[in-house]
Amino acid sequence: MSLQQVIQKLEDLYPHQPEFIQAVKEVAITIEDIYDNNTNYNTYKIFERLTEPDRIISFRVNWEDDAGNIQVNRGWRVQFSNALGPYKGGLRFHPTVNESVLKFLGFEQIFKNALTGLPMGGAKGGSDFDPKGKSDNEIRRFCYAFIRELYQYIGKDLDVPAGDIGVGGREVSYMFAMYKNLTHEYSGVLTGKGVGFGGSLIRTEATGYGAVYFLENMLAVNNDNLQGKKVLVSGAGNVSLHAAEKAIMLGATVLTVSDSKGTLHDAQGFDQQKIDWLKEQKACHKPLAEYIEKFGGEWLEGQKPWQFKADIALPCATQNEVDATNAQQMVDNSIKYVVEGANMPLTAEAIDVIREHHVHYAPGKAANAGGVAVSGLEMSQNSVRQYRSFEELDEQLKCIMRNIHDDAASAAQQYAKGDEPCVDYMTGANIAGFKRAADALVAYGVLN
Ligand code: NDP
């Protein structure tokens, strides 16, 4: 079956899963040549196998709110592929979570995890539970109830979940406690745990810092660096604020952050004190708009950050947050680099606009792999029951991000079509990640 036929089959089977189909198409258009040139891939039906999850676990989560009412949510774990190691990928708690979103995230995770070079398969999970406006007690009860359903399907050598949107250190710790309680086992079954009880230093910072390390490598290819660059960041969560923090440390001026309500613009740029204030504010679920009373700047209700002139854009909020119009706005505002901190933040049309205008572009599966890479390092620290220092882990993170950059760049160079002025990281990352998972499946024969 050709890649096009596989896509057609998926479109027929899953017409209500647009995010998943979008993610599959993005990979398919970039691997076509290597796929056609390797008869094993066709013989072993590798693309068909990699686009159907090994299994999807779907379950009901009953929990009790503060008023004593029973609430009911849906939970899922999409175990996509364990060709390269135990299933690994985050849990997302957000009302928009559904099977399409989790399948797209789990599918991307296969290639992202492959790119890290660590032994991890791909998975994703979560719930349509909305943590916004919930008390700490309600969050705790929900996390306990969620893992009470999921615990029998995960394990340190089987499937190791972590955080994502709506799931941070607090939630992972609650889920870890329930798992420990139910199984009488203290193991590295979840990553992103609190430091001091199994969690790894730099895991919290890793995705944002890693994205900026990836960007540094891109700039270095063009004999450039972050010093004096103006940066637009979207989102104000874990990835956004740590990406902003690292960019500032390396001499850039970060002009914006945003959330689902609007954009915060500070023409002076954020400094560490302002970033610390933003972290505190978001941790307490307080409005970003309160920033202007304390530090000045402007709050743009309902607007995105791409209307300002800058050199670099870091979309770090959520999928499809940048459409073709936003991408054109970036081009018009002199953006030269777009690095995805979020998963699939650019629509397919937005990617076309960026690439047509020769903007250097790094896809999330390469640029935001730092988070899962440090999760992999957390797993290995848990296995040997030792902790490593912040500095040692930071060096390892930098090294992994450099390797991902170089692997993607060299695959891009090997398979590039034409004389593109920019390194085609999208093609390079997809090919490098796909080949690792595909070659393992060929070696296994018919079994996964
Ligand atoms: P957080 O929950 O910490 O933050 C998400 C941020 O994005 C919040 O500021 C949120 O605003 C904003 N946001 C969410 N939905 C929208 C929307 N529809 N429009 C505008 N803003 C929105 O999540 P993370 O920082 O952990 O994750 C962000 C992205 O990075 C996701 O795509 C995730 O999959 C990806 N990622 C995360 C990793 C991690 O280690 N955490 C690892 C790799 C990728 P509000 O508070 O108003 O909802």
Residues whose N, C-alpha, C, O or C-beta is under 5 A from the ligand:
A	BS01	NDP	G163 D164 I165 G166 T207 G235 A236 G237 N238 V239 S240 S258 D259 S260 K261 C316 A317 T318 Q319 G341 A342 N343 N368 G371
